Amino acid sequence: MKRLAVGPITTPEYIEWWGKKINNNISGPSQGDSQSTRKHPQVVPSESEIIKHDFKRKNSGLENKIEQMKEETMNLRLDIDVQKLETKKLRKWKNKAE
């Protein structure tokens, strides 16, 4: 039986890819695809913008709670009015019965 000793085989495509390799297996842009991988500067909000956004979010939540409490208060007032009317009717009925 014949044996053939072969070393690592590298194709020209692999050599080209290896030459373009950047930062831990991230390939660089090819000539035809350079527009899609163009770097865009990332906007980092300032501390005051972060605080402002957080304030608006909390404020919105509190406004919603205030509206809910106003509705609940109105419903409770209506319930009180109904109770007063029922009490009045019962007193009138009781007075008529006596």
GIURRA-V472699 format. One record per residue. N is the residue number from 1. RES is the residue in one small letter. OMEGA is omega as a letter, one per 20 degrees, with the letter a starting at -180 (* if undefined). NEAR is the number of other C-alpha atoms within 12 Angstrom. Layout:
BEGIN
N | RES | OMEGA | NEAR
N | RES | OMEGA | NEAR
END
This chain:
BEGIN
1 | m | r | 3
2 | k | r | 4
3 | r | r | 5
4 | l | r | 6
5 | a | a | 7
6 | v | r | 7
7 | g | r | 6
8 | p | a | 7
9 | i | r | 10
10 | t | r | 12
11 | t | r | 10
12 | p | r | 10
13 | e | r | 11
14 | y | r | 14
15 | i | r | 12
16 | e | r | 14
17 | w | a | 18
18 | w | r | 18
19 | g | a | 16
20 | k | a | 18
21 | k | a | 16
22 | i | r | 12
23 | n | r | 10
24 | n | r | 9
25 | n | r | 11
26 | i | a | 13
27 | s | r | 18
28 | g | a | 23
29 | p | r | 17
30 | s | a | 16
31 | q | a | 11
32 | g | a | 9
33 | d | a | 11
34 | s | a | 12
35 | q | a | 12
36 | s | a | 12
37 | t | r | 14
38 | r | a | 12
39 | k | r | 10
40 | h | r | 8
41 | p | a | 6
42 | q | a | 6
43 | v | r | 7
44 | v | a | 9
45 | p | r | 11
46 | s | a | 10
47 | e | r | 10
48 | s | r | 11
49 | e | r | 13
50 | i | r | 13
51 | i | r | 14
52 | k | r | 14
53 | h | r | 15
54 | d | r | 14
55 | f | a | 15
56 | k | a | 14
57 | r | r | 14
58 | k | a | 14
59 | n | r | 15
60 | s | r | 14
61 | g | r | 14
62 | l | r | 14
63 | e | r | 15
64 | n | r | 14
65 | k | r | 14
66 | i | r | 14
67 | e | r | 14
68 | q | a | 14
69 | m | r | 14
70 | k | r | 14
71 | e | r | 14
72 | e | r | 14
73 | t | r | 14
74 | m | r | 14
75 | n | r | 14
76 | l | r | 14
77 | r | r | 14
78 | l | r | 14
79 | d | r | 14
80 | i | r | 14
81 | d | r | 14
82 | v | r | 14
83 | q | r | 14
84 | k | r | 14
85 | l | r | 14
86 | e | r | 14
87 | t | r | 14
88 | k | r | 14
89 | k | a | 14
90 | l | r | 14
91 | r | r | 14
92 | k | a | 13
93 | w | r | 12
94 | k | r | 11
95 | n | r | 10
96 | k | a | 9
97 | a | a | 8
98 | e | * | 7
END
